[in-house]
Amino acid sequence: MKPLIQVVALFLFMLISGGLSKDCLSQEIPVATAAEVGMSAEKLLLVEKAMEELVEENRIPGGVIIIARRGKIVMNKAWGMMEITSGRPMETDTIMRCFSMTKAITTAAALMLCDEGKLAVDDPVSEYLPELADLKIAQGDSTVAARQTMTVANLMTHTAGYSYEDSEHSAYNRAFKIQKILDFSLPLEEMQKNLGGLPVLFEPGTDWRYGISIDVLGRVIEVASGMPLDEFLQERFFTPLQMTDTGFFVEPGKESRFASIYTSQGKGNLELRAIDQDGDYLNRPAFFSGGGGLVSTARDYMRFLMMVANHGEFQGKHYLKPETIALMTSNQLSKEVGWIKFGEEVRWGVGFGFGFCVREEMSDWDPDGHVGEYGWGGAASTHYWVSPADDDLIVITLEQVMPYSFLTEFKLKGLIYDAIEK
């Protein structure tokens, strides 16, 4: 035999005989029928119908839904278009912008360093970013010295005092612009240098505000690990979890699978959104945004969530300690901080763990949710949630529509829970 034929023959023999390690082969998540995981196939058809309606009504150009229960995939389907003008259909392996779905992965990476003793949640952030040793608090147009220390846990739970550029204090807004905090043309190391000139909005640990905390945490990871954030995530998560389409940019040759992004006012009119400050995602960026820079697929993100739901292990590999996963998936906010909020909107009954929001009590906000449910979403109206009490039901809904909307999640959540029979 010729050498190439001999190699192929040996590979096939070892594959058939079981002589190849499982690590040599891609291990896909098992697929099951609805009945096999205790769900109703008939009621899941209502989920499909709801997605068809959203596309037909031009509320979304297209979307992907993936549902798992008891460690098996029960639905993985796509609807509509990933790009309307060209007629490219949405596919289950379509690559999409994660935006804030990035945050849970970055937080998990920091917690991995905690498990290894290279970082601790109670550490002052200034141990890694000395620029934050002399912390200031914005008060209107001026600042005062902070009395409390910002910790790594404050970054993970959004209680550090950071917002995005818009806040009620002009001193913060002005510094955010001057210091070029989210300048995607600069690396994280440059952001670190500029953080000393940015005040926070309140004493760390006393309130909840959504903002750049996880981008700052990304730089902490770089300092603590001695690796660029993209390399750390690739080595410790994406490669071992076989998240083959996840990263800070779309790899060459995969551009045809990258969905376009649209704007919608929720009235059946969709417009192709111009790429601006978010970059084109087709080239390796200078700024690795731990708060919103990843692209991924439904399959890839499901593998990450299954690892979390399985207490830090997935397909025979250990990633995080069970007790660390417990911190991620349980509320870490104090009673003083209360429930999470966006401006005047209070999400009653919903706290925040290390990486995920967590439903602690039922309320009129998202009444179809279940106690114990954890998850989050991204700016292009992507959503995901996990319900441990429902045999680790995991749902990911992906679309690419801005501004952020709960339309798809709220339309589907009750239908999906109602499909659970036993």
BAGU-646600 format. One record per residue (C-alpha): residue in three letters; x, y, z. Coordinates in Angstrom, 1 decimal, always signed. Each point is the difference from the previous one (the first is absolute). Layout:
residues N
  aa   east  north     up
 ALA      X      Y      Z
...
This chain:
residues 422
  aa   east  north     up
 MET   +0.0   +0.0   +0.0
 LYS   +1.0   +3.6   -0.5
 PRO   +0.8   +1.8   +3.3
 LEU   -3.2   +2.2   -0.1
 ILE   -2.2   -3.0   -0.6
 GLN   +1.7   -1.8   +2.9
 VAL   -0.6   +2.9   +2.3
 VAL   -3.7   +0.1   -0.9
 ALA   -0.4   -3.7   +0.3
 LEU   +1.6   +0.1   +3.5
 PHE   -2.3   +2.9   +1.1
 LEU   -3.1   -1.9   -1.2
 PHE   +1.1   -3.2   +1.8
 MET   +0.6   +1.8   +3.3
 LEU   -3.3   +1.9   -0.3
 ILE   -1.9   -3.3   -0.6
 SER   +1.9   -1.9   +2.7
 GLY   -0.3   +2.8   +2.6
 GLY   +3.7   +0.6   +0.0
 LEU   -0.3   +3.8   -0.4
 SER   -0.3   +2.2   +3.0
 LYS   -3.3   +1.9   +0.2
 ASP   +2.0   +3.2   +0.2
 CYS   +1.0   -0.6   -3.6
 LEU   -3.5   +0.2   -1.2
 SER   -2.6   +2.8   +0.2
 GLN   -2.5   -1.0   +2.7
 GLU   -3.3   +1.6   -0.9
 ILE   -2.8   +0.4   +2.6
 PRO   -2.5   -2.9   -0.2
 VAL   -3.3   +0.6   -1.8
 ALA   -3.3   -1.3   +1.4
 THR   -3.7   +0.0   -0.8
 ALA   -2.2   +2.2   +2.1
 ALA   -1.5   -3.1   +1.7
 GLU   +3.5   -1.2   +1.0
 VAL   +0.6   +3.1   +2.0
 GLY   -3.5   +0.3   +1.4
 MET   -1.3   +2.7   -2.3
 SER   -3.0   +0.2   -2.4
 ALA   +0.8   -0.1   -3.7
 GLU   -3.4   +1.5   -0.7
 LYS   +0.6   +3.0   +2.3
 LEU   +3.5   +0.6   -1.4
 LEU   -1.7   +0.5   -3.4
 LEU   -1.5   +3.1   +1.6
 VAL   +3.5   +1.3   +0.4
 GLU   +0.7   -0.6   -3.7
 LYS   -3.2   +1.8   -0.9
 ALA   +0.9   +3.0   +2.2
 MET   +3.3   +0.3   -1.8
 GLU   -1.7   -0.2   -3.4
 GLU   -2.3   +2.8   +1.1
 LEU   +2.8   +2.3   +1.0
 VAL   +1.7   -0.5   -3.4
 GLU   -3.2   +0.4   -1.9
 GLU   -0.9   +3.2   +1.9
 ASN   +3.5   +1.3   -0.8
 ARG   +0.7   +0.5   +3.6
 ILE   +3.3   -1.9   -0.4
 PRO   +1.8   -1.0   -3.2
 GLY   +0.7   -3.4   +1.3
 GLY   +1.1   -1.9   +3.1
 VAL   +1.3   -3.2   +1.5
 ILE   -1.5   -1.9   +3.0
 ILE   +1.9   -2.8   +1.8
 ILE   -1.6   -1.8   +2.9
 ALA   +1.6   -2.7   +2.2
 ARG   -1.3   -1.9   +3.0
 ARG   +1.6   -2.8   +2.1
 GLY   +3.2   +0.5   -2.0
 LYS   -1.5   -0.5   -3.4
 ILE   -1.1   +2.2   -2.9
 VAL   -3.7   -0.1   -0.7
 MET   -0.2   +2.9   -2.4
 ASN   +2.6   +1.7   -2.3
 LYS   -1.7   +1.9   -2.8
 ALA   +0.4   +3.1   -2.1
 TRP   -2.6   +2.4   -1.6
 GLY   +0.1   +2.9   -2.4
 MET   +3.1   +1.7   -1.4
 MET   +3.4   +0.9   +1.3
 GLU   +0.2   +2.6   -2.7
 ILE   -3.2   +1.1   -1.8
 THR   +1.3   +1.8   -3.1
 SER   +2.3   -2.9   -1.1
 GLY   -2.6   -2.6   +1.1
 ARG   +2.5   -1.9   +2.2
 PRO   -2.2   -2.2   +2.2
 MET   +0.6   -0.2   +3.7
 GLU   +1.6   -3.4   +0.9
 THR   +0.6   -1.7   +3.3
 ASP   +3.7   +0.6   -0.3
 THR   -0.3   +3.7   -0.8
 ILE   +2.6   +2.1   +1.8
 MET   -1.4   +2.9   +1.9
 ARG   +1.2   +2.9   +2.2
 CYS   -0.3   -1.0   +3.6
 PHE   +0.4   +3.5   +1.5
 SER   -0.7   -0.4   +3.7
 MET   -0.3   -3.8   -0.2
 THR   +3.8   +0.4   +0.1
 LYS   -0.2   +1.1   +3.6
 ALA   -0.7   -3.4   +1.5
 ILE   +2.9   -1.6   -1.8
 THR   +2.4   +2.7   +1.1
 THR   -1.2   -0.4   +3.6
 ALA   +0.4   -3.8   -0.2
 ALA   +3.5   +0.6   -1.1
 ALA   +0.8   +2.2   +3.0
 LEU   -1.5   -2.6   +2.3
 MET   +2.2   -2.7   -1.6
 LEU   +3.0   +2.1   +1.2
 CYS   -1.7   +0.2   +3.4
 ASP   -0.2   -3.8   +0.1
 GLU   +3.7   -0.1   -0.8
 GLY   +1.0   +2.4   +2.7
 LYS   +1.1   +2.7   -2.4
 LEU   -2.9   +2.4   +0.9
 ALA   -2.6   +0.3   +2.7
 VAL   -3.4   +1.6   -0.1
 ASP   +0.8   +2.1   +3.1
 ASP   +3.3   +1.3   -1.4
 PRO   +0.1   +3.8   -0.5
 VAL   +0.0   +0.7   -3.8
 SER   +2.9   +2.4   +0.7
 GLU   +2.3   -3.1   +0.7
 TYR   -0.2   -0.6   -3.8
 LEU   -0.8   +3.4   -1.3
 PRO   +2.0   +2.5   +2.2
 GLU   -1.7   +2.9   -1.7
 LEU   -3.1   -0.7   +2.1
 ALA   +1.7   +0.4   +3.3
 ASP   -1.1   +3.6   +0.4
 LEU   -3.6   -0.5   -0.9
 LYS   -2.3   +3.1   -0.5
 ILE   -3.8   +0.2   +0.1
 ALA   -1.8   +2.3   -2.4
 GLN   -2.4   +2.5   +1.6
 GLY   -1.6   +2.2   -2.7
 ASP   +2.8   +1.9   -1.7
 SER   +2.7   -0.8   +2.7
 THR   +1.4   -3.0   +1.8
 VAL   +0.8   -1.1   +3.6
 ALA   +2.3   -2.7   +1.3
 ALA   -1.6   -3.4   +0.4
 ARG   -0.1   -1.6   +3.5
 GLN   -0.4   -3.6   -1.2
 THR   +2.3   -2.2   -2.0
 MET   -1.2   -1.4   -3.4
 THR   +0.3   -3.8   +0.0
 VAL   +0.1   -2.6   -2.7
 ALA   -3.5   -1.1   +1.2
 ASN   -1.3   +3.5   -0.6
 LEU   +1.1   -0.3   -3.6
 MET   -1.7   -3.3   -0.4
 THR   -3.3   +1.1   +1.4
 HIS   -0.1   +3.5   -1.5
 THR   +0.2   +1.7   +3.4
 ALA   +3.4   +1.7   -0.7
 GLY   -1.6   +3.3   -0.9
 TYR   +0.6   +0.0   -3.8
 SER   -2.6   +0.8   -2.6
 TYR   +0.5   +0.4   -3.7
 GLU   +0.4   +3.5   -1.3
 ASP   -3.4   +1.3   +1.1
 SER   -0.6   +0.8   +3.6
 GLU   -1.6   +2.6   +2.2
 HIS   +3.4   +1.5   +0.9
 SER   +1.7   +2.3   -2.5
 ALA   +3.4   -0.7   +1.6
 TYR   -0.2   -3.6   -0.9
 ASN   -1.3   +0.6   -3.5
 ARG   +2.7   +2.5   -0.7
 ALA   +2.8   -2.2   +1.3
 PHE   -1.4   -3.0   -2.0
 LYS   +0.5   +1.9   -3.2
 ILE   +3.3   +1.6   +0.8
 GLN   +1.6   -3.2   +1.3
 LYS   -1.2   -1.9   -3.1
 ILE   -1.2   -2.9   +2.2
 LEU   -1.6   -2.1   -2.7
 ASP   +2.2   +1.0   -3.0
 PHE   +0.0   -3.2   -2.0
 SER   +3.2   +1.1   -1.8
 LEU   +1.9   -0.2   +3.3
 PRO   +1.0   -3.3   +1.8
 LEU   -1.2   -0.8   +3.6
 GLU   +3.4   +1.1   +1.4
 GLU   -0.7   +3.5   -1.2
 MET   -3.5   -0.1   +1.5
 GLN   +1.6   -0.9   +3.3
 LYS   +2.3   +3.0   -0.1
 ASN   -3.0   +2.3   -0.6
 LEU   -2.2   -1.5   +2.8
 GLY   +1.7   +2.1   +2.6
 GLY   -1.6   +3.1   -1.5
 LEU   -3.5   -1.5   +0.1
 PRO   -2.1   +0.4   +3.2
 VAL   -2.6   -2.5   +1.1
 LEU   -3.6   +0.9   +0.6
 PHE   -0.4   -1.2   +3.6
 GLU   +1.9   -1.8   +2.8
 PRO   +0.9   -3.5   -1.3
 GLY   -2.5   -2.6   +1.2
 THR   -2.8   +2.4   +0.9
 ASP   -2.0   +0.0   -3.3
 TRP   -0.4   -1.8   -3.3
 ARG   +0.8   +1.6   -3.3
 TYR   +0.5   -1.6   -3.4
 GLY   +3.1   +1.1   -1.8
 ILE   +3.7   -0.7   -0.8
 SER   +0.8   -2.1   +3.1
 ILE   +0.5   -3.2   -2.0
 ASP   +2.3   +1.8   -2.5
 VAL   +2.1   +1.0   +3.1
 LEU   -0.2   -3.6   +1.2
 GLY   +1.4   -1.1   -3.4
 ARG   +3.1   +2.1   +0.7
 VAL   +0.3   -1.5   +3.5
 ILE   +0.0   -3.4   -1.6
 GLU   +2.9   +1.0   -2.3
 VAL   +2.1   +1.3   +2.9
 ALA   -0.8   -3.0   +2.3
 SER   +0.6   -2.6   -2.7
 GLY   +2.8   +1.7   -1.9
 MET   -1.9   -0.7   -3.3
 PRO   -2.0   +2.1   -2.4
 LEU   -3.7   -0.5   +0.6
 ASP   -0.6   -1.5   -3.4
 GLU   +2.7   -2.6   +0.5
 PHE   -1.1   -0.9   +3.5
 LEU   -3.6   -0.5   -1.1
 GLN   +1.1   -2.1   -3.0
 GLU   +2.3   -2.2   +2.0
 ARG   -2.2   -0.5   +3.1
 PHE   -3.5   +0.0   -1.4
 PHE   -0.5   +0.1   -3.8
 THR   +2.4   -2.7   -1.0
 PRO   -0.7   -2.6   +2.8
 LEU   -3.8   +0.7   -0.2
 GLN   +0.3   -0.3   -3.8
 MET   -1.7   +3.4   -0.5
 THR   +1.3   +0.1   -3.5
 ASP   -1.7   +3.2   -1.2
 THR   +0.5   +2.1   +3.0
 GLY   +2.5   +2.9   +0.3
 PHE   +0.5   +3.7   -0.3
 PHE   -0.3   +0.0   -3.8
 VAL   -1.4   -2.2   -2.7
 GLU   +2.8   -2.2   -1.4
 PRO   +0.9   +0.2   -3.7
 GLY   -2.2   -2.4   -2.0
 LYS   -3.0   +0.3   +2.3
 GLU   -1.2   +3.5   -1.1
 SER   -2.9   -1.6   -1.9
 ARG   -1.4   -1.3   +3.3
 PHE   +0.1   +3.4   +1.7
 ALA   -3.4   +1.6   +0.5
 SER   -0.7   +3.6   -0.8
 ILE   -1.4   +2.2   +2.7
 TYR   -3.3   +2.0   -0.3
 THR   -1.8   +2.8   +1.8
 SER   -3.7   -0.2   +0.8
 GLN   -2.5   +2.3   +1.6
 GLY   -2.2   -3.0   +0.7
 LYS   -2.6   +0.9   -2.7
 GLY   +0.9   -2.5   -2.7
 ASN   +2.7   +2.2   -1.6
 LEU   +3.6   -1.3   -0.1
 GLU   +3.0   +2.0   -1.2
 LEU   +3.5   -1.3   -0.5
 ARG   +2.2   +1.5   +2.7
 ALA   +3.2   +1.8   -1.0
 ILE   +3.1   -1.3   +1.7
 ASP   +1.5   +2.7   +2.1
 GLN   +1.7   -0.1   +3.4
 ASP   -0.5   -3.7   +0.3
 GLY   +2.5   -0.7   -2.7
 ASP   -0.4   -2.4   -2.9
 TYR   +0.8   -3.2   +1.9
 LEU   +1.8   -1.3   -3.1
 ASN   +3.5   +0.9   +1.3
 ARG   +1.8   -0.6   +3.2
 PRO   -0.7   +3.0   +2.2
 ALA   +2.4   +2.0   +2.1
 PHE   -2.5   +0.1   +2.9
 PHE   -1.2   -3.3   +1.4
 SER   -3.3   +1.0   +1.6
 GLY   -0.7   -2.4   +2.8
 GLY   -3.3   +1.7   +0.4
 GLY   -1.3   -0.3   -3.5
 GLY   +2.5   -1.0   -2.7
 LEU   -0.6   -3.6   -0.8
 VAL   -1.7   -1.6   -3.0
 SER   -1.4   -3.5   +0.3
 THR   -2.7   -2.5   -1.0
 ALA   -2.9   -1.7   +1.8
 ARG   +1.9   -3.3   +0.1
 ASP   +3.1   +1.5   +1.5
 TYR   -1.7   +2.0   +2.6
 MET   -2.1   -3.0   +1.0
 ARG   +3.2   -1.9   +0.7
 PHE   +1.1   +2.8   +2.4
 LEU   -3.4   +0.0   +1.8
 MET   +0.0   -3.8   +0.2
 MET   +3.3   +0.1   +1.8
 VAL   -1.4   +2.5   +2.5
 ALA   -3.2   -2.0   +0.5
 ASN   +2.1   -3.1   +0.5
 HIS   +1.8   +1.6   +3.0
 GLY   +3.1   +0.9   -1.9
 GLU   +0.6   -3.2   -2.0
 PHE   -0.7   -0.9   -3.6
 GLN   +0.7   -3.1   -1.9
 GLY   +2.5   -1.3   +2.4
 LYS   +1.9   +3.3   +0.5
 HIS   +0.1   +2.1   +3.1
 TYR   -0.2   +3.8   -0.4
 LEU   -1.3   +1.5   +3.3
 LYS   -0.6   -1.2   +3.5
 PRO   -3.6   -0.8   +0.9
 GLU   +0.1   +2.5   +2.8
 THR   +1.2   +2.7   -2.5
 ILE   -2.9   -0.9   -2.3
 ALA   -2.3   +0.5   +3.0
 LEU   +1.3   +3.6   +0.4
 MET   -0.7   +0.6   -3.7
 THR   -3.6   -1.2   +0.2
 SER   -1.2   +1.4   +3.3
 ASN   -0.7   +3.6   +1.0
 GLN   +3.1   +1.8   +1.3
 LEU   -1.6   +3.4   +0.5
 SER   -0.5   +1.3   +3.5
 LYS   -3.4   +1.2   +1.3
 GLU   +1.3   +3.5   -0.1
 VAL   +0.6   -0.3   -3.8
 GLY   -3.4   -1.7   -0.6
 TRP   -1.2   -1.1   -3.3
 ILE   +1.7   +0.8   -3.3
 LYS   -1.3   +3.1   -1.8
 PHE   +0.4   +2.0   -3.3
 GLY   -0.9   +3.6   +0.7
 GLU   -3.6   +0.0   +1.3
 GLU   -0.5   -3.7   -1.0
 VAL   +0.4   -2.2   +3.1
 ARG   +0.1   -3.8   -0.8
 TRP   -1.8   -1.0   +3.2
 GLY   +1.1   -3.3   +1.3
 VAL   +3.1   -0.2   -2.1
 GLY   +3.5   +0.2   +1.5
 PHE   +3.4   -0.6   -1.4
 GLY   +2.7   -2.7   +0.5
 PHE   +3.5   -0.1   -1.3
 GLY   -0.8   +0.2   -3.7
 PHE   -3.8   -0.5   -0.2
 CYS   -3.2   +1.6   +1.1
 VAL   -1.9   -2.3   +2.4
 ARG   -3.7   -0.2   +0.7
 GLU   -0.5   -0.1   +3.8
 GLU   -3.7   +0.8   +0.2
 MET   -3.0   +0.1   -2.3
 SER   -1.4   +3.5   -0.9
 ASP   -1.8   +1.8   -2.8
 TRP   +3.3   +0.4   -1.8
 ASP   +0.4   -2.9   -2.4
 PRO   -2.9   -2.0   +1.6
 ASP   +0.7   -3.1   -2.1
 GLY   +3.4   -0.4   +1.6
 HIS   +0.8   -2.6   +2.7
 VAL   +1.7   +0.4   +3.3
 GLY   +3.6   -1.1   -0.2
 GLU   +0.2   +0.9   -3.7
 TYR   +3.3   +1.6   -1.0
 GLY   +1.1   +1.6   -3.3
 TRP   +0.6   +3.3   -1.9
 GLY   +0.0   +1.3   -3.6
 GLY   +1.7   +2.3   -2.5
 ALA   -0.7   +3.4   -1.5
 ALA   -1.2   -1.5   -3.3
 SER   -3.0   -1.6   +1.8
 THR   +1.7   -3.3   +0.7
 HIS   -1.2   -1.9   +3.1
 TYR   +0.8   -3.1   +2.0
 TRP   -1.2   -1.6   +3.2
 VAL   +0.5   -3.1   +2.1
 SER   -2.5   -1.5   +2.4
 PRO   +1.7   -2.5   +2.4
 ALA   -3.4   -0.8   +1.6
 ASP   -1.3   -1.2   -3.4
 ASP   +2.7   -2.7   -0.5
 ASP   +2.5   +2.6   -1.3
 LEU   -2.2   +1.4   -2.8
 ILE   +2.3   +2.2   -2.1
 VAL   -1.4   +2.3   -2.6
 ILE   +1.9   +2.3   -2.4
 THR   -1.8   +2.4   -2.4
 LEU   +2.2   +1.8   -2.5
 GLU   -0.9   +2.8   -2.4
 GLN   +1.8   +3.2   -1.1
 VAL   -2.4   +2.9   +0.6
 MET   +0.7   +3.2   +1.8
 PRO   -0.9   +1.8   +2.2
 TYR   -0.3   -2.7   +2.6
 SER   -3.4   -1.6   +0.4
 PHE   -1.5   -2.7   +2.1
 LEU   -2.4   -0.8   -2.8
 THR   +1.2   -3.5   -0.9
 GLU   +0.8   -1.1   +3.5
 PHE   -3.3   +1.1   +1.5
 LYS   -1.9   -1.5   -2.9
 LEU   +1.6   -3.4   +0.3
 LYS   +0.7   -0.4   +3.7
 GLY   -3.5   -1.0   +1.2
 LEU   -0.4   -2.3   -3.0
 ILE   +3.2   -1.8   +0.7
 TYR   -0.7   -0.5   +3.7
 ASP   -3.5   -1.1   -0.8
 ALA   +1.5   -2.8   -2.2
 ILE   +1.5   -1.7   +3.0
 GLU   -2.1   -3.0   +0.9
 LYS   +2.1   -1.8   +2.6
